Amino acid sequence: MSSINGLTQRALLSRAIKYLAGIAILSIIFVLIDFLIDIRPKNVFASYHFTIKDNELTFDSPVWLQQDNLTILLIKRSTKLNQQLTKTPKVLQDRDSHSSRQPDYAKNLLRSKDQAYFVSYAFGTDFNCPLELKEDQTLKEICGSARYDFAGRAVSGNNQFQNLSIPDYTFNQDFSRLTIFID
């Protein structure tokens, strides 16, 4: 009887190990499928909302807005700066933004929906690094030589690169709320 119990215990142990191995394999498959397929609703993270306080923005000074993994560059431009940008003496790589990523409403010299506000992603197009403000009122990619004016147009240099990417965005009536739409 002990040999029968021994076989029974061995068979039970073998069966339990097989069940546990099956559960482990199914768990791994579930995790892989969950990782590969995003089953969240489409409207989750379809847009980002930034609240802009009056004291945050001064004319002709860039502001970096960040939410989660999205960083946006916002510049409130003065009339004087807009006039300089339309008559820009600098040599630009793509002045009319023909080869740049932007919505149709930004296909103008100031590359914006509203002349007073410039909005772009806060990363350069050469090495895709963050931007910083330089003394000569240009934006420079921190890990490369790419430079941009306050309309996000690439300034000529040793390398060719595109203008800054413009997201699909909208402001509310009083420009206190910026909404970025993600494709």
C-alpha positions as CSV (number, residue, x, y, z in Angstrom):
1,M,0.0,0.0,0.0
2,S,2.9,2.3,0.7
3,S,4.2,1.7,-2.9
4,I,0.7,2.6,-4.2
5,N,0.7,5.7,-2.0
6,G,4.3,6.4,-3.2
7,L,3.2,6.2,-6.9
8,T,0.1,8.3,-6.1
9,Q,2.1,11.0,-4.4
10,R,4.6,11.0,-7.2
11,A,1.9,11.2,-9.8
12,L,0.2,14.0,-7.8
13,L,3.5,15.9,-7.5
14,S,4.2,15.4,-11.3
15,R,0.7,16.6,-12.1
16,A,1.0,19.7,-9.8
17,I,4.4,20.6,-11.4
18,K,2.8,20.4,-14.9
19,Y,-0.1,22.6,-13.8
20,L,2.2,25.2,-12.3
21,A,4.4,25.1,-15.5
22,G,1.3,25.6,-17.6
23,I,0.1,28.6,-15.4
24,A,3.6,30.1,-15.7
25,I,3.7,29.8,-19.5
26,L,0.2,31.3,-19.8
27,S,1.2,34.2,-17.5
28,I,4.3,34.9,-19.6
29,I,2.1,34.8,-22.8
30,F,-0.4,37.1,-21.2
31,V,2.3,39.6,-20.2
32,L,3.9,39.5,-23.7
33,I,0.5,40.1,-25.4
34,D,-0.3,42.9,-22.9
35,F,3.0,44.5,-23.7
36,L,2.7,44.2,-27.4
37,I,-0.9,45.3,-27.8
38,D,-2.2,48.5,-26.2
39,I,-5.8,47.8,-25.3
40,R,-6.5,51.2,-23.7
41,P,-9.2,53.3,-25.2
42,K,-8.0,55.6,-28.0
43,N,-8.8,58.8,-26.1
44,V,-6.4,58.0,-23.2
45,F,-3.5,60.4,-23.5
46,A,-4.9,61.7,-26.8
47,S,-4.3,65.2,-25.6
48,Y,-2.3,67.1,-23.0
49,H,-3.5,70.2,-21.3
50,F,-1.3,73.0,-20.0
51,T,-2.5,75.9,-17.8
52,I,-0.6,79.1,-18.5
53,K,-0.4,81.7,-15.8
54,D,0.0,85.4,-16.7
55,N,3.2,85.7,-14.7
56,E,4.7,82.6,-16.5
57,L,5.0,84.3,-19.9
58,T,7.0,87.4,-20.8
59,F,7.5,88.6,-24.3
60,D,10.3,87.0,-26.3
61,S,11.3,84.6,-23.6
62,P,10.8,80.8,-24.2
63,V,9.0,78.7,-21.6
64,W,9.3,75.0,-21.4
65,L,6.1,73.2,-20.4
66,Q,6.2,69.6,-19.2
67,Q,3.7,66.9,-18.5
68,D,4.5,63.3,-18.2
69,N,7.0,62.6,-21.0
70,L,5.9,65.5,-23.2
71,T,7.9,68.8,-23.2
72,I,6.6,71.7,-25.2
73,L,8.3,75.0,-26.0
74,L,6.1,78.1,-25.8
75,I,7.2,81.6,-26.8
76,K,5.0,84.7,-26.5
77,R,6.4,86.9,-29.2
78,S,6.2,90.7,-29.4
79,T,5.2,92.6,-32.5
80,K,8.9,93.7,-32.9
81,L,10.1,90.1,-32.8
82,N,7.5,89.1,-35.3
83,Q,8.6,91.8,-37.7
84,Q,12.2,90.7,-37.3
85,L,11.3,87.1,-38.0
86,T,9.4,88.0,-41.2
87,K,12.4,90.0,-42.4
88,T,15.0,87.7,-40.9
89,P,18.5,88.5,-42.0
90,K,19.8,85.1,-41.0
91,V,20.4,82.4,-43.5
92,L,17.8,79.7,-42.9
93,Q,17.8,76.2,-44.1
94,D,14.1,75.9,-44.8
95,R,12.7,79.4,-44.5
96,D,9.3,78.5,-45.9
97,S,9.1,75.2,-44.0
98,H,8.5,73.0,-47.1
99,S,10.3,70.0,-45.6
100,S,9.2,70.4,-42.0
101,R,6.7,68.5,-39.8
102,Q,3.8,70.8,-39.0
103,P,0.0,71.2,-39.3
104,D,-1.3,73.1,-42.3
105,Y,-2.1,76.2,-40.2
106,A,1.6,76.6,-39.3
107,K,2.8,76.8,-42.9
108,N,3.6,80.4,-42.8
109,L,6.7,82.5,-42.0
110,L,6.0,82.6,-38.3
111,R,5.1,78.9,-38.2
112,S,2.2,79.4,-35.8
113,K,-1.6,79.5,-35.7
114,D,-1.5,82.9,-33.9
115,Q,1.3,85.4,-34.6
116,A,1.8,86.2,-30.9
117,Y,2.5,82.6,-29.8
118,F,5.0,80.0,-31.0
119,V,4.4,76.4,-29.9
120,S,6.7,73.4,-30.8
121,Y,8.1,70.2,-29.3
122,A,11.1,71.1,-27.1
123,F,13.5,68.8,-28.9
124,G,15.8,69.6,-31.8
125,T,15.7,67.8,-35.1
126,D,19.4,67.1,-35.5
127,F,20.0,64.7,-32.5
128,N,16.6,65.0,-31.0
129,C,18.0,66.5,-27.8
130,P,16.4,69.2,-25.6
131,L,16.7,72.8,-26.5
132,E,18.3,75.7,-24.6
133,L,18.2,79.5,-25.0
134,K,21.4,81.1,-26.2
135,E,22.4,84.8,-25.7
136,D,21.8,85.7,-29.3
137,Q,18.1,84.9,-28.9
138,T,18.3,81.6,-30.7
139,L,17.5,78.1,-29.5
140,K,20.2,75.5,-29.6
141,E,20.1,71.7,-29.3
142,I,22.2,70.9,-26.2
143,C,24.0,67.9,-27.7
144,G,24.7,69.2,-31.1
145,S,25.2,72.3,-33.2
146,A,21.6,72.7,-34.4
147,R,20.2,76.2,-33.9
148,Y,16.7,77.6,-34.4
149,D,15.1,81.1,-34.5
150,F,12.0,82.0,-32.5
151,A,9.8,80.7,-35.3
152,G,11.5,77.3,-35.0
153,R,13.3,77.6,-38.3
154,A,16.7,75.9,-38.6
155,V,19.6,78.4,-38.9
156,S,22.2,77.4,-41.5
157,G,25.2,75.6,-40.1
158,N,27.6,72.7,-40.9
159,N,24.8,70.1,-41.0
160,Q,21.4,70.0,-42.6
161,F,18.4,69.5,-40.3
162,Q,14.7,70.2,-40.3
163,N,12.8,73.0,-38.6
164,L,11.4,72.3,-35.2
165,S,8.3,70.0,-35.2
166,I,5.0,71.8,-34.5
167,P,2.3,69.8,-32.7
168,D,-1.4,70.0,-33.4
169,Y,-2.5,72.4,-30.7
170,T,-5.1,74.9,-29.7
171,F,-5.5,77.7,-27.2
172,N,-8.6,78.7,-25.3
173,Q,-10.0,82.2,-25.9
174,D,-7.8,84.1,-23.4
175,F,-4.6,82.0,-24.1
176,S,-4.5,80.6,-20.5
177,R,-4.9,77.0,-21.6
178,L,-2.9,75.2,-24.2
179,T,-4.1,71.8,-25.5
180,I,-1.7,69.5,-27.5
181,F,-3.3,66.8,-29.5
182,I,-1.3,63.6,-30.0
183,D,-1.8,61.5,-33.2
